[in-house]
Amino acid sequence: MDTPGRAAASPDLPEGIAAVIEALGMAADRTERIQMLLDLGQRFTEVPADVATRPFPEDRRVPACESEAFVWARPRADGTLDFYFAVENPQGVSARALAAVLQAGASGAPLEQVAALDASLAYRIFGNELSMGKSMGLGGMVAMVRQYAQQALGRPAAPSEPDPSADGPPRPPRCE
């Protein structure tokens, strides 16, 4: 079993995300890693008002996320994307930490790298101790970010995912 972060920085990950995984892998013990994750959660910044205001549209809600997370993407002049998040549950520490990592690490990153992110990223950051519910929500956040990048690259949604151009912004599949 891999220690979270030890299979670390892979060249296919956006640089900022790889750096977080590498730093988590250097934690001396579980307590230090948990503190690092809490610190990441405190770096979370809510979606700015010029991007979205409450009540947030349902098409931006992350399916299966217990923390009521929402995701937006805006194109940059260089063709990359900026990602924004809202986490409505004040107890959503893990969702806030992941949002901070994705916002800092995927914003401005090469779209090919962002489009290659998968739900295993949540385990690489938080470890294998994630509950099923938490892993579904965190994986859904990663899936929405990935789908925005795929859409920006002009790729259709994967066969298991709805076509984002058919009904608005990209949506990850619902877990049933």
Secondary structure, 3 states (H helix, E strand, C coil): CCCCCCCCCCCCCCHHHHHHHHHHHCCCCHHHHHHHHHHHHHCCCCCCCCCCCCCCCHHHECCCCCCCEEEEEEECCCCCEEEEEEECCCCCHHHHHHHHHHHHHHCCCCHHHHHCCCCHHHHHHHCCCCCHHHHHHHHHHHHHHHHHHHHHCCCCCCCCCCCCCCCCCCCCCCCC
